[in-house]
Amino acid sequence: MDLNKCAKCGKLFASTEDLCKNCLSKDLQDLATVRNFILDNPEITELDKIIHKTNVSQKDILRYISKGRLDDIKHLGKYFKCIYCNQPIIKGKYCDDCMDKFAKIKNQLLDGEKI
């Protein structure tokens, strides 16, 4: 087991998780709150409103998205966009097309090709 620093409270703890036991418990409750709110209110498409109604921080909601913890909610694409091309996404920071392009460019660079 590794010694980690909790991403929320900064407490040191032994685990493979990003959050300590106390923060993880609250985080799971917040995740359920956000998930239920989004499923119950698909017409609300503004992140600020989700934050206000759920009292869950933008940082936490974006972390859930980037870690794929809400990727089974298909209408999330109306909330979040690829930071490169602005296409709808349901997980991470980039859409699948951009990720494919980046991987291709990376491989070309590693192979010594000019781009």
C-alpha positions in Angstrom: 0.0 0.0 0.0 1.2 3.5 -0.8 1.2 6.6 1.4 -1.0 9.1 -0.3 -2.1 12.7 0.4 -5.9 13.1 0.2 -6.9 15.2 -2.8 -9.6 16.9 -0.8 -8.4 17.5 2.8 -4.6 16.9 2.4 -4.5 14.3 5.2 -1.8 11.6 4.7 -3.2 8.0 4.6 -2.2 4.5 3.4 -4.3 3.4 0.5 -4.4 3.1 -3.3 -7.3 5.6 -3.4 -7.0 9.4 -4.1 -9.2 10.3 -1.1 -9.0 9.4 2.6 -11.7 7.2 4.1 -13.7 10.3 5.5 -13.5 12.2 2.2 -14.2 9.1 0.1 -17.5 8.5 2.0 -18.6 12.1 1.4 -17.4 11.9 -2.2 -19.5 8.8 -2.9 -22.6 10.6 -1.5 -21.8 13.7 -3.7 -21.4 11.5 -6.7 -24.8 9.9 -6.1 -26.4 13.3 -5.6 -25.0 14.6 -8.9 -25.9 11.4 -10.8 -29.5 11.4 -9.4 -29.9 15.1 -10.1 -28.7 14.8 -13.8 -30.9 11.7 -14.4 -34.0 13.4 -12.8 -33.5 16.7 -14.5 -32.2 16.1 -18.0 -33.6 19.5 -19.1 -31.1 21.4 -16.9 -28.0 21.8 -19.1 -25.9 24.4 -17.3 -23.1 23.3 -15.0 -23.7 26.3 -12.7 -27.3 25.2 -12.1 -26.1 21.6 -11.3 -23.6 23.0 -8.9 -26.1 25.2 -7.2 -28.9 22.6 -6.9 -26.6 19.8 -5.7 -24.1 21.8 -3.6 -21.3 19.8 -5.2 -18.3 21.7 -6.4 -17.4 22.2 -10.0 -14.0 20.7 -9.3 -15.6 17.5 -8.0 -18.2 17.3 -10.9 -15.4 17.7 -13.5 -13.3 15.1 -11.6 -16.2 12.6 -11.9 -16.5 13.3 -15.6 -12.7 13.0 -16.2 -12.5 9.7 -14.3 -15.5 8.4 -16.3 -17.7 8.0 -13.2 -20.7 9.4 -15.0 -20.0 8.1 -18.5 -23.1 5.9 -18.5 -25.3 9.0 -18.5 -25.6 9.5 -22.2 -27.1 13.0 -22.3 -24.0 14.4 -20.5 -22.8 15.5 -23.9 -25.0 18.6 -23.6 -23.0 19.7 -20.5 -19.4 19.0 -21.4 -17.4 19.7 -24.5 -14.0 18.6 -25.8 -11.5 21.3 -24.8 -9.8 21.0 -28.2 -12.7 20.9 -30.7 -15.8 21.7 -28.6 -17.6 18.5 -29.5 -19.9 16.9 -26.8 -18.2 14.4 -24.5 -19.3 12.2 -21.6 -15.9 11.5 -20.1 -12.4 12.9 -20.0 -11.3 16.2 -21.4 -11.1 15.3 -25.1 -13.5 13.6 -27.5 -12.5 10.2 -29.1 -11.7 11.8 -32.5 -9.2 14.2 -30.9 -7.7 11.5 -28.8 -7.2 9.4 -32.0 -5.6 12.5 -33.8 -3.3 13.0 -30.8 -2.3 9.4 -30.8 -1.5 9.5 -34.5 0.6 12.6 -34.2 2.5 11.1 -31.2 3.2 7.9 -33.2 4.4 10.0 -36.1 6.8 12.0 -33.9 8.1 8.8 -32.2 8.7 7.3 -35.6 10.7 10.4 -36.7 8.2 11.5 -39.3 7.6 15.1 -40.2 4.1 16.4 -39.4 
